[in-house]
Amino acid sequence: MYVRTSTRRNQDGSKVSYLQLAHNEWDPAAKTARTKVLYSFGRADQLDRAAIERLIGALTRLVGTEPAVSGPDRARVVGVPGLEFTESRPLGGAWLLHGLWHRLGIDSLLRRLAGRTGRDPIVERVLFALVANRALAPSSKLAATSWVASDVHIPGLTGGDYRVSDDACYRAMDWLIAVEADLARGVFDQVAHLLNLEVDLIFFDTTSTYFETEQADEPVWRDAHGHRVGPDSPSTNATTGGGADGGPEGGPEGGPDDGEQAPEGAAGKAGFRTHGKSKDSRDDLPQVVVGMAVTRDGIPVRVWCWPGNTTDSPLIRQVRDDLRDWTLGKVIWVADRGFTSAANRRHLSAGGDGYILGEKLRSGSAEATAALARPGRYQDITDNLRVKEVKVSQTERFIVCHNPDAAERDAAVRANLIARLEAMIAGTDRLSPDKRAELRGVISTRPGLARFLRSTPTGLLRIDAAAVAADTKLDGKYLLRTSDPHLSAEDIALGYKQLLEVERGWRDMKQVLDLRPVFHRLEERIRAHVLLCWLALLLARIVETRAATHDDSTTWPRARDELQRLHVGTFAGPAGVFRQTSTPSPETRRLHTALDIALPPRILDLDPEQPATR
C-alpha cells in the first residue's frame, strides 16, 4: 500500500489535488497491475490532519511503538525494542562489477571449473571479492579480508555464514593458477560474444614490475615459456596455457650450471624474480616481465608472466601460439620496435595472419636507410600525423609517419642535450689527454649525449655536426612495416597508434589497480596476483567502453567514485535483519543503464531468521 496524489484541473484552469490510500492488484486477464483506491483522504489543502495523526498513532501502537509529539523521535520503543541501525557499507561498485561478472559468465565458468576439480563453489565468490578489491580499493590480500569483512557489501558473500580469511584467499589464488588456461579461454569466448569484439587487430606489449627486495630468486630449470620443469615444476603448472614451442631463445636467459643435466623440455635456468632490463628504471631490483594482448577497443584478452631476465623479442611468438586456437579469424598483430626480428615476422605472417611492427630508425638497417632515402609526398591524416608509403621490399610495405608536434619536441630535446654537452666539454682543450679520455668515458655512459660527441685525431672533444644533422632528419618520424597488402597507409598508421591502448592498460594496472607493490614471494602467488589485476582491468575497461558517450568519456576512477556513493544500510530488530539501499545518483543510474545491469532493489535483503546482532 502507498499514498498517492491525483490532480484534477478545473474549468478556470486551477488544479485541485487529492490524497488517496491505494495499492496495486494484478489483473490476470489483462496481465497487468491495476491501481485500487482503498481510502480517499480528500483534498490535499483540506486534510483532517488530526484524524491522520490518530490513524498513525493507532497503527504504530499496533506494531509495538508509540507516537511522539514531534521531532526525530516520532516513534519510540514501547515494551519491545524497535529497529536499530547497525552499519552502512558501500555497495554500488561491487554491485555493478558483480552484475558485469555475471553477464560475462565468469561466475558460472569458475563454479563449473570448481566442480570439475572438486573445489567448494565458494571459491568463485572469494576470487570475485579479490578482483573487486583490486578494482575498488587495492590492498594486500591480508588487508582485503578485513575490507571484505567490514568495508564493502559483496553480493553473495556479505551477510552469509562464510567468512573470508587470508588462507581462503591464498587457496583460491593457488587454484586460479591451476585453471588459468581454461579460465582465459572461457573469459575470451564470453567477452567476444557479449561485446561482439573486433579481433582483426591484436596489440601486444610487455612491461616489468619490480620487487622491493635485494635478493633475487634462486635459478631453477625452465622451459621456453618460462615455466618450471623437472623436479622444480609445481603440480599446478600442468594447465598453464600451452602452445607451440618458441625455441630456446624464447625462454629465460641462462644455461646449465657445473655440467648439471638439464631435465626434458628445459631451455635454461632462471629465478622468477630476477634482475633484467627494467622498464621502470629500476635495474637494481629483481623483477618479473608481464605481457598483455589487447583488442582495438582496449579490452585486455589475456596476460602472461615470465622471469625478469626474459628478452622481449621472441615472446610475441609464444603469445600468437597460445591464442592460435581461440577461433580467431585473420589477425593483424601490432607491436612496437622491440618485436621486429625476422624470426618474429616469419612466425606472425604464417597461416595467413599479418603484422604491423615499428622499425628502429636509428638501427642503421638497410630497410630503414632505404625508406628514409626514398622521395615522396606526405598524405595528411590528422592535424598531427601525415604518412607516405615507400617501396623498399617486394614482400613487405613500409610506411614513413611524421608528427609535426613531435618534431618540435625532438628538436627542443636535442637542443637541450647539445647545450649540456657543450657545457661539459667547454675548456677541455686545456686538459691532459688522460683527463679528456676520462671525461669521454663519463659521457659514453649517457647515450643521449654520447651520440652527438666526436673526438678529433688529436683527442680533442667536439660536437659531431654530422650526427646532429642526421638526427635532425629523424625529427617526429617513425617507420612502420607490414605484411598486409590490403590495408591503406592511413589504416596502418592509425592502427599502430592504437598501440597506446596497451600502454594505457599498463598505466592503469600500475597506478589505478596497484599491480605494484606485490605482497608475494612465491611464483604461483605472483602469477595469480597478475591474473587478478587482469580481471579487474577487464571489468574496468568494459565499464569505460560501454558507458562512454559522444560528448564525454568515462574513466574507471571517476565511475568508481560515483558508484561507491551508493550504500546499503543494515537494520536489526526483534524480527530479524533487513538491508536497505540508498538512493542512486543520476550518474549511477546512467552507468547501470549503459551496461544493462539492474540497480539494486530498495530492500536488498530481509532475513527474519537472522538474530539481531551487530
C-alpha positions as CSV (number, residue, x, y, z in Angstrom):
1,M,0.0,0.0,0.0
2,Y,1.0,3.6,-0.6
3,V,-0.3,7.1,-0.5
4,R,-0.7,8.7,-3.9
5,T,-1.7,12.1,-5.2
6,S,-4.2,12.6,-8.0
7,T,-4.7,16.0,-9.7
8,R,-7.8,17.4,-11.4
9,R,-7.9,20.6,-13.5
10,N,-10.9,22.9,-13.1
11,Q,-12.6,24.8,-15.9
12,D,-10.9,28.0,-14.7
13,G,-7.5,26.4,-15.1
14,S,-6.9,25.9,-11.4
15,K,-5.7,22.5,-10.1
16,V,-7.0,20.5,-7.2
17,S,-5.0,17.7,-5.6
18,Y,-6.5,14.7,-3.7
19,L,-4.7,12.2,-1.4
20,Q,-5.6,8.6,-1.6
21,L,-4.5,5.3,0.1
22,A,-4.0,2.8,-2.7
23,H,-2.5,-0.5,-3.6
24,N,-1.8,-2.4,-6.8
25,E,-3.7,-5.6,-7.7
26,W,-2.7,-8.0,-10.5
27,D,-5.3,-8.4,-13.3
28,P,-4.7,-11.9,-14.7
29,A,-6.9,-11.2,-17.7
30,A,-5.2,-8.1,-18.8
31,K,-1.9,-9.3,-17.5
32,T,-1.1,-6.0,-15.9
33,A,-1.3,-4.3,-12.5
34,R,-4.4,-2.2,-11.6
35,T,-4.5,0.5,-9.0
36,K,-7.2,0.1,-6.4
37,V,-8.1,3.1,-4.1
38,L,-8.7,1.8,-0.6
39,Y,-9.5,5.2,1.0
40,S,-9.6,8.9,0.0
41,F,-8.3,11.5,2.4
42,G,-9.9,14.3,0.4
43,R,-8.4,17.4,-0.9
44,A,-4.8,17.9,-0.1
45,D,-5.4,21.5,1.1
46,Q,-8.3,20.5,3.3
47,L,-6.8,17.5,5.1
48,D,-8.1,16.5,8.6
49,R,-4.6,16.3,10.0
50,A,-5.8,15.3,13.4
51,A,-7.6,12.3,12.0
52,I,-4.5,11.2,10.2
53,E,-2.4,11.6,13.3
54,R,-4.9,9.4,15.2
55,L,-4.6,6.8,12.4
56,I,-0.8,6.9,12.6
57,G,-1.0,6.5,16.4
58,A,-3.2,3.5,16.2
59,L,-1.0,1.8,13.6
60,T,2.2,2.4,15.5
61,R,0.7,1.1,18.7
62,L,-0.4,-2.0,16.8
63,V,3.2,-2.8,15.9
64,G,4.6,-2.1,19.4
65,T,5.6,1.6,19.2
66,E,4.1,4.8,20.5
67,P,3.9,8.0,18.5
68,A,5.8,11.0,20.0
69,V,4.5,14.5,19.7
70,S,7.0,15.6,17.0
71,G,10.7,15.6,16.1
72,P,13.0,12.7,15.1
73,D,11.8,10.5,18.0
74,R,8.3,10.4,16.4
75,A,8.1,6.7,17.2
76,R,9.8,5.4,20.4
77,V,10.0,1.9,21.8
78,V,7.1,0.7,24.0
79,G,7.6,-2.7,25.6
80,V,9.8,-4.3,22.9
81,P,12.9,-3.0,21.2
82,G,12.5,-1.5,17.7
83,L,14.8,-1.5,14.7
84,E,18.4,-0.4,15.2
85,F,20.6,1.0,12.5
86,T,23.9,-1.1,12.8
87,E,26.1,-0.2,9.8
88,S,26.4,1.3,6.3
89,R,28.7,-0.1,3.6
90,P,29.5,1.0,0.0
91,L,27.5,-1.2,-2.4
92,G,27.5,0.5,-5.8
93,G,30.9,-0.5,-7.1
94,A,30.7,-4.2,-6.1
95,W,27.1,-4.4,-7.3
96,L,28.0,-3.2,-10.8
97,L,31.1,-5.4,-11.0
98,H,29.1,-8.4,-9.8
99,G,26.5,-7.7,-12.5
100,L,29.1,-7.5,-15.1
101,W,30.9,-10.6,-13.8
102,H,27.6,-12.5,-14.1
103,R,26.8,-11.2,-17.6
104,L,30.3,-12.3,-18.8
105,G,29.6,-15.7,-17.3
106,I,32.8,-15.7,-15.2
107,D,30.8,-16.8,-12.1
108,S,29.3,-19.9,-13.8
109,L,32.6,-20.6,-15.5
110,L,34.5,-20.6,-12.2
111,R,31.9,-22.7,-10.5
112,R,31.9,-25.2,-13.3
113,L,35.7,-25.5,-13.1
114,A,35.5,-25.8,-9.3
115,G,33.0,-28.7,-9.7
116,R,35.3,-30.4,-12.2
117,T,38.3,-30.1,-9.8
118,G,36.4,-30.9,-6.6
119,R,36.6,-27.5,-5.1
120,D,33.9,-25.7,-3.0
121,P,31.9,-23.3,-5.3
122,I,32.5,-20.6,-2.7
123,V,36.0,-20.2,-4.3
124,E,34.2,-18.2,-7.0
125,R,32.9,-15.6,-4.5
126,V,36.4,-15.4,-2.9
127,L,38.0,-14.7,-6.3
128,F,35.4,-12.1,-7.2
129,A,36.0,-10.4,-3.8
130,L,39.7,-10.2,-4.6
131,V,39.0,-8.8,-8.1
132,A,36.6,-6.3,-6.7
133,N,39.1,-5.3,-4.0
134,R,41.7,-4.7,-6.8
135,A,39.3,-2.6,-8.8
136,L,37.8,-0.6,-5.8
137,A,40.3,-0.4,-3.0
138,P,43.6,-2.1,-3.9
139,S,45.4,-3.7,-1.0
140,S,47.3,-6.7,0.2
141,K,45.4,-10.0,0.4
142,L,45.5,-9.8,4.2
143,A,44.1,-6.3,4.2
144,A,41.5,-7.4,1.6
145,T,40.0,-9.9,4.1
146,S,39.4,-7.0,6.5
147,W,37.9,-4.9,3.7
148,V,35.5,-7.7,2.7
149,A,34.5,-8.3,6.3
150,S,33.9,-4.6,7.3
151,D,34.1,-2.1,4.4
152,V,32.1,-3.4,1.4
153,H,29.0,-5.3,0.6
154,I,29.9,-8.2,-1.7
155,P,26.7,-9.8,-3.2
156,G,26.5,-13.5,-2.3
157,L,29.1,-13.2,0.4
158,T,28.3,-10.3,2.8
159,G,25.7,-11.4,5.4
160,G,26.2,-15.1,4.9
161,D,27.8,-17.7,7.2
162,Y,31.1,-17.8,5.2
163,R,33.9,-15.6,6.5
164,V,36.8,-14.9,4.1
165,S,40.2,-15.5,5.6
166,D,43.6,-14.9,4.3
167,D,44.2,-18.6,4.0
168,A,41.0,-18.9,1.9
169,C,42.4,-16.1,-0.4
170,Y,45.7,-17.9,-0.9
171,R,44.0,-21.2,-1.6
172,A,41.8,-19.5,-4.1
173,M,44.8,-17.9,-5.8
174,D,46.6,-21.3,-6.0
175,W,43.6,-22.9,-7.6
176,L,43.3,-19.9,-10.0
177,I,46.7,-20.7,-11.5
178,A,45.7,-24.4,-11.9
179,V,42.7,-23.4,-14.1
180,E,44.4,-20.4,-15.8
181,A,44.2,-21.8,-19.3
182,D,40.6,-22.8,-19.1
183,L,39.7,-19.5,-17.5
184,A,41.5,-17.3,-20.0
185,R,39.9,-19.2,-23.0
186,G,36.4,-19.1,-21.4
187,V,36.6,-15.4,-20.5
188,F,37.7,-14.6,-24.0
189,D,34.8,-16.5,-25.6
190,Q,32.3,-14.8,-23.2
191,V,33.7,-11.3,-23.7
192,A,33.9,-11.8,-27.5
193,H,30.2,-12.9,-27.6
194,L,28.9,-10.2,-25.3
195,L,30.8,-7.3,-26.7
196,N,31.0,-8.5,-30.3
197,L,34.7,-7.9,-30.2
198,E,36.6,-7.0,-33.3
199,V,39.8,-9.1,-33.1
200,D,41.1,-8.3,-36.5
201,L,43.9,-6.3,-34.7
202,I,45.6,-7.7,-31.6
203,F,48.1,-5.3,-29.8
204,F,50.8,-6.8,-27.7
205,D,53.4,-5.3,-25.5
206,T,55.3,-6.1,-22.3
207,T,56.3,-4.3,-19.1
208,S,58.1,-5.2,-16.0
209,T,57.3,-4.8,-12.3
210,Y,59.9,-4.8,-9.6
211,F,60.1,-6.1,-6.0
212,E,61.4,-4.2,-3.1
213,T,64.0,-6.8,-2.2
214,E,67.7,-7.1,-3.0
215,Q,67.7,-10.9,-3.1
216,A,66.7,-12.4,-6.4
217,D,65.1,-15.9,-6.6
218,E,67.3,-19.0,-6.9
219,P,67.7,-20.1,-10.6
220,V,65.6,-23.2,-11.5
221,W,65.1,-25.1,-14.7
222,R,62.5,-23.6,-17.0
223,D,61.0,-24.3,-20.4
224,A,61.0,-21.9,-23.4
225,H,57.8,-20.3,-22.0
226,G,59.4,-19.5,-18.6
227,H,57.6,-22.3,-16.6
228,R,59.4,-24.5,-14.2
229,V,60.2,-28.1,-15.4
230,G,61.6,-31.2,-13.9
231,P,61.8,-31.6,-10.2
232,D,61.3,-27.8,-9.9
233,S,57.9,-28.0,-11.6
234,P,54.9,-27.3,-9.3
235,S,51.9,-29.6,-9.6
236,T,49.8,-26.6,-10.6
237,N,51.9,-25.9,-13.6
238,A,50.1,-28.6,-15.7
239,T,47.5,-26.2,-17.2
240,T,49.4,-23.0,-17.9
241,G,48.5,-22.2,-21.4
242,G,50.3,-24.3,-23.9
243,G,51.3,-23.6,-27.5
244,A,54.0,-24.4,-29.9
245,D,57.5,-24.3,-28.6
246,G,59.0,-20.9,-29.2
247,G,62.5,-22.2,-29.3
248,P,65.3,-21.8,-26.7
249,E,65.7,-18.1,-27.4
250,G,62.2,-17.6,-26.1
251,G,62.9,-18.9,-22.6
252,P,64.8,-17.4,-19.7
253,E,68.4,-16.5,-20.2
254,G,70.7,-18.9,-18.6
255,G,72.2,-22.4,-19.0
256,P,73.4,-25.5,-17.2
257,D,75.4,-24.9,-14.0
258,D,78.6,-27.0,-13.5
259,G,77.6,-29.6,-16.1
260,E,74.2,-30.3,-14.4
261,Q,72.0,-32.5,-16.6
262,A,69.0,-30.4,-17.9
263,P,65.6,-32.1,-17.5
264,E,63.5,-32.8,-20.5
265,G,62.0,-29.6,-22.0
266,A,64.3,-27.3,-20.2
267,A,65.6,-24.2,-22.1
268,G,67.7,-22.7,-19.3
269,K,67.9,-21.7,-15.7
270,A,66.5,-18.6,-14.1
271,G,64.8,-17.3,-11.0
272,F,61.3,-15.9,-11.4
273,R,62.1,-12.7,-9.5
274,T,65.4,-11.8,-11.0
275,H,67.4,-8.9,-12.4
276,G,66.8,-7.8,-16.0
277,K,66.2,-4.7,-18.2
278,S,63.7,-2.7,-16.1
279,K,61.1,-0.6,-17.9
280,D,60.6,1.2,-14.6
281,S,64.3,2.3,-14.5
282,R,64.9,0.0,-11.5
283,D,67.6,-2.3,-12.8
284,D,68.9,-2.6,-9.3
285,L,65.9,-4.6,-8.1
286,P,64.6,-8.1,-9.1
287,Q,61.6,-8.0,-11.4
288,V,59.2,-10.1,-13.5
289,V,58.1,-9.5,-17.1
290,V,54.4,-9.2,-17.8
291,G,52.8,-9.3,-21.3
292,M,49.3,-8.3,-22.4
293,A,47.2,-8.7,-25.5
294,V,44.6,-6.1,-26.2
295,T,41.9,-5.6,-28.8
296,R,41.4,-2.4,-30.8
297,D,38.8,-1.4,-28.3
298,G,41.2,-1.5,-25.5
299,I,39.8,-4.8,-24.0
300,P,42.7,-6.9,-22.5
301,V,42.1,-10.5,-23.6
302,R,45.0,-12.2,-21.7
303,V,48.1,-11.7,-19.7
304,W,51.3,-13.7,-19.4
305,C,54.2,-13.7,-16.9
306,W,57.9,-14.5,-17.5
307,P,61.1,-14.4,-15.4
308,G,62.6,-11.0,-15.0
309,N,65.5,-11.6,-17.4
310,T,63.4,-12.7,-20.3
311,T,64.1,-10.8,-23.5
312,D,61.1,-9.2,-25.3
313,S,61.7,-10.2,-28.9
314,P,60.6,-13.9,-29.0
315,L,57.7,-13.5,-26.6
316,I,55.2,-12.5,-29.3
317,R,55.6,-15.9,-30.9
318,Q,54.5,-17.7,-27.8
319,V,51.6,-15.3,-27.4
320,R,50.4,-16.0,-31.0
321,D,50.7,-19.7,-30.4
322,D,48.7,-19.5,-27.2
323,L,45.9,-17.6,-28.9
324,R,46.0,-19.6,-32.2
325,D,43.2,-21.9,-31.3
326,W,40.8,-19.3,-29.9
327,T,38.6,-19.3,-33.0
328,L,40.2,-16.1,-34.3
329,G,39.9,-15.2,-38.0
330,K,42.7,-13.5,-39.8
331,V,44.6,-11.4,-37.2
332,I,47.0,-8.5,-37.7
333,W,49.4,-8.4,-34.9
334,V,50.6,-4.9,-33.8
335,A,53.7,-4.4,-31.7
336,D,56.5,-1.9,-31.2
337,R,60.1,-1.9,-32.3
338,G,61.2,-4.5,-29.8
339,F,59.5,-7.3,-31.7
340,T,60.5,-6.7,-35.2
341,S,63.1,-9.5,-35.7
342,A,63.0,-11.6,-38.8
343,A,62.0,-14.7,-36.9
344,N,59.0,-12.9,-35.4
345,R,57.9,-11.6,-38.8
346,R,58.0,-15.1,-40.3
347,H,56.1,-16.5,-37.4
348,L,53.4,-13.8,-37.3
349,S,52.7,-14.0,-41.0
350,A,52.3,-17.8,-41.0
351,G,48.8,-19.2,-41.6
352,G,47.5,-16.1,-43.3
353,D,48.0,-13.7,-40.4
354,G,49.8,-10.4,-40.7
355,Y,51.7,-7.8,-38.7
356,I,52.2,-4.1,-38.2
357,L,55.5,-3.5,-36.5
358,G,57.6,-0.5,-35.6
359,E,61.1,-0.3,-37.1
360,K,64.0,1.3,-35.4
361,L,65.1,4.3,-37.5
362,R,68.4,4.7,-35.7
363,S,69.3,1.0,-36.1
364,G,71.1,1.6,-39.4
365,S,69.3,-1.3,-41.0
366,A,69.2,-1.5,-44.8
367,E,65.4,-1.1,-44.8
368,A,65.3,1.9,-42.5
369,T,68.1,3.6,-44.5
370,A,66.4,2.9,-47.8
371,A,62.9,4.0,-46.6
372,L,64.2,7.4,-45.4
373,A,66.1,7.9,-48.6
374,R,63.0,7.4,-50.8
375,P,61.4,10.6,-52.1
376,G,57.6,11.0,-51.9
377,R,54.8,13.3,-50.8
378,Y,53.2,13.0,-47.4
379,Q,49.4,12.5,-47.1
380,D,47.8,14.3,-44.2
381,I,45.8,12.0,-41.9
382,T,45.1,14.2,-38.9
383,D,46.4,17.5,-37.6
384,N,49.4,15.9,-36.1
385,L,50.0,12.9,-38.4
386,R,51.0,12.6,-42.0
387,V,52.2,9.5,-43.8
388,K,53.8,8.3,-47.1
389,E,54.4,4.8,-48.4
390,V,57.8,3.9,-49.8
391,K,58.8,1.0,-52.0
392,V,61.6,-0.9,-50.3
393,S,60.7,-4.6,-50.5
394,Q,58.7,-6.9,-52.7
395,T,57.2,-8.8,-49.7
396,E,56.7,-6.0,-47.2
397,R,55.3,-2.5,-47.2
398,F,56.9,0.4,-45.4
399,I,55.1,3.5,-44.1
400,V,57.0,6.6,-43.0
401,C,55.0,8.6,-40.4
402,H,55.6,12.2,-39.4
403,N,54.2,14.0,-36.5
404,P,54.9,17.8,-36.7
405,D,54.3,18.3,-33.0
406,A,56.7,15.5,-32.1
407,A,59.2,17.0,-34.5
408,E,59.2,20.3,-32.5
409,R,59.6,18.3,-29.2
410,D,62.5,16.3,-30.7
411,A,64.3,19.5,-31.8
412,A,63.9,21.0,-28.4
413,V,65.2,17.9,-26.6
414,R,68.2,17.8,-28.9
415,A,69.0,21.5,-28.4
416,N,68.9,20.9,-24.7
417,L,71.2,17.9,-25.0
418,I,73.7,19.7,-27.2
419,A,73.7,22.7,-24.8
420,R,74.5,20.3,-21.9
421,L,77.2,18.6,-23.9
422,E,78.8,21.9,-24.9
423,A,78.9,22.9,-21.3
424,M,80.6,19.6,-20.3
425,I,83.4,19.8,-23.0
426,A,83.9,23.6,-22.7
427,G,87.6,24.3,-21.9
428,T,88.7,20.6,-22.2
429,D,91.3,21.6,-24.8
430,R,93.5,22.7,-21.9
431,L,93.1,19.3,-20.1
432,S,95.6,16.5,-20.4
433,P,94.8,13.6,-22.8
434,D,94.1,11.3,-19.8
435,K,91.6,13.8,-18.3
436,R,89.8,14.2,-21.6
437,A,89.7,10.4,-22.0
438,E,88.2,10.2,-18.6
439,L,85.5,12.7,-19.4
440,R,84.7,11.0,-22.6
441,G,84.3,7.8,-20.7
442,V,81.8,9.5,-18.4
443,I,79.8,10.9,-21.4
444,S,79.8,7.5,-23.0
445,T,77.6,6.2,-20.2
446,R,74.9,8.7,-21.2
447,P,73.6,7.6,-24.6
448,G,71.6,10.8,-25.2
449,L,74.8,12.8,-25.1
450,A,77.3,10.3,-26.4
451,R,75.7,10.1,-29.9
452,F,76.5,13.8,-30.5
453,L,80.1,13.7,-29.4
454,R,83.2,13.1,-31.6
455,S,86.9,13.0,-30.9
456,T,89.4,14.6,-33.3
457,P,92.5,12.8,-34.4
458,T,94.4,14.7,-31.7
459,G,92.0,13.6,-29.0
460,L,90.0,16.9,-28.7
461,L,86.3,16.7,-27.8
462,R,83.9,18.3,-30.3
463,I,80.2,18.3,-31.2
464,D,79.5,15.9,-34.0
465,A,77.8,18.2,-36.6
466,A,77.2,15.3,-39.0
467,A,75.4,13.3,-36.2
468,V,73.3,16.4,-35.4
469,A,72.3,16.8,-39.0
470,A,71.4,13.2,-39.4
471,D,69.4,13.2,-36.2
472,T,67.5,16.3,-37.4
473,K,66.2,14.4,-40.4
474,L,64.5,12.0,-38.0
475,D,62.6,14.6,-36.0
476,G,59.0,13.5,-35.5
477,K,59.4,10.4,-37.7
478,Y,58.8,6.7,-37.2
479,L,58.8,3.8,-39.6
480,L,56.2,1.0,-39.8
481,R,56.5,-2.3,-41.7
482,T,53.6,-4.5,-42.5
483,S,52.9,-7.8,-44.4
484,D,49.3,-6.9,-45.2
485,P,48.8,-6.0,-48.9
486,H,45.3,-4.6,-48.5
487,L,45.4,-2.1,-45.6
488,S,45.7,1.6,-46.6
489,A,48.6,3.6,-45.4
490,E,46.2,5.6,-43.3
491,D,44.8,2.4,-41.6
492,I,48.3,1.1,-40.9
493,A,49.3,4.3,-39.2
494,L,46.1,4.7,-37.2
495,G,46.2,1.0,-36.3
496,Y,49.7,1.4,-34.9
497,K,48.8,4.5,-32.9
498,Q,46.2,2.3,-31.1
499,L,49.1,0.5,-29.5
500,L,48.7,3.3,-27.0
501,E,45.8,1.3,-25.6
502,V,48.3,-1.3,-24.2
503,E,50.4,1.5,-22.7
504,R,47.2,2.9,-21.1
505,G,46.5,-0.6,-19.8
506,W,49.9,-0.8,-18.1
507,R,49.5,2.7,-16.7
508,D,46.1,1.9,-15.2
509,M,47.2,-1.5,-14.0
510,K,50.1,0.1,-12.1
511,Q,48.6,3.4,-11.0
512,V,44.8,2.6,-10.6
513,L,44.7,-1.1,-9.8
514,D,48.1,-1.1,-8.0
515,L,49.9,-4.0,-9.7
516,R,52.8,-2.9,-7.5
517,P,53.7,-3.4,-4.7
518,V,53.3,-7.2,-5.0
519,F,53.0,-8.6,-1.5
520,H,54.0,-12.2,-2.5
521,R,57.3,-14.1,-2.9
522,L,56.0,-17.5,-4.2
523,E,56.0,-17.7,-8.0
524,E,52.4,-19.1,-8.2
525,R,51.1,-16.3,-6.0
526,I,52.7,-13.7,-8.1
527,R,51.3,-15.1,-11.3
528,A,47.8,-15.3,-9.6
529,H,48.1,-11.7,-8.5
530,V,48.8,-10.6,-12.1
531,L,45.7,-12.6,-13.2
532,L,43.5,-10.8,-10.6
533,C,44.8,-7.5,-11.9
534,W,44.0,-8.5,-15.4
535,L,40.4,-9.5,-14.5
536,A,39.9,-6.2,-12.6
537,L,41.3,-4.3,-15.7
538,L,39.0,-6.3,-18.0
539,L,35.9,-5.2,-15.9
540,A,37.1,-1.6,-15.7
541,R,37.7,-1.4,-19.5
542,I,34.2,-2.8,-20.3
543,V,32.7,-0.2,-18.0
544,E,34.6,2.6,-19.7
545,T,33.9,1.4,-23.3
546,R,30.2,0.7,-22.7
547,A,29.4,3.8,-20.6
548,A,31.2,6.3,-22.8
549,T,29.1,8.9,-24.6
550,H,29.7,11.0,-27.7
551,D,30.2,14.1,-25.5
552,D,32.2,12.6,-22.7
553,S,34.5,9.7,-22.0
554,T,34.0,7.6,-18.8
555,T,37.1,6.7,-16.8
556,W,37.1,3.9,-14.2
557,P,38.4,6.1,-11.3
558,R,35.6,8.6,-11.9
559,A,32.9,5.9,-12.3
560,R,34.3,4.1,-9.2
561,D,34.0,7.2,-7.1
562,E,30.4,7.8,-8.2
563,L,29.4,4.2,-7.7
564,Q,30.8,4.0,-4.2
565,R,28.4,6.7,-3.1
566,L,25.6,4.1,-3.3
567,H,25.4,2.5,0.1
568,V,23.4,-0.2,1.8
569,G,22.3,0.3,5.4
570,T,21.7,-2.6,7.8
571,F,18.8,-2.5,10.4
572,A,18.3,-5.1,13.1
573,G,15.3,-5.7,15.3
574,P,13.4,-8.5,17.1
575,A,12.0,-9.7,13.8
576,G,15.5,-10.1,12.2
577,V,17.7,-8.1,9.9
578,F,17.0,-6.2,6.7
579,R,19.2,-4.1,4.4
580,Q,18.1,-1.1,2.6
581,T,19.9,0.8,-0.2
582,S,20.4,4.5,-0.5
583,T,19.0,6.5,-3.5
584,P,21.3,6.1,-6.5
585,S,22.5,9.3,-8.2
586,P,21.7,10.1,-11.8
587,E,25.2,9.1,-12.9
588,T,25.0,5.8,-11.1
589,R,21.6,5.1,-12.8
590,R,23.2,6.0,-16.2
591,L,26.1,3.6,-15.6
592,H,23.8,0.7,-14.8
593,T,21.6,1.5,-17.8
594,A,24.6,1.7,-20.2
595,L,25.8,-1.7,-19.0
596,D,22.3,-3.2,-19.0
597,I,22.6,-4.1,-15.3
598,A,19.6,-3.7,-12.9
599,L,20.0,-1.3,-10.0
600,P,20.0,-3.0,-6.5
601,P,16.4,-3.2,-5.1
602,R,15.4,-0.8,-2.4
603,I,15.1,-3.6,0.2
604,L,18.3,-5.6,-0.6
605,D,17.9,-8.3,1.9
606,L,15.2,-9.3,4.5
607,D,16.1,-12.2,6.9
608,P,13.6,-12.8,9.7
609,E,15.6,-15.7,10.9
610,Q,18.9,-13.8,11.4
611,P,19.4,-12.7,15.1
612,A,19.6,-9.0,15.7
613,T,23.3,-8.8,16.4
614,R,25.9,-6.4,15.0
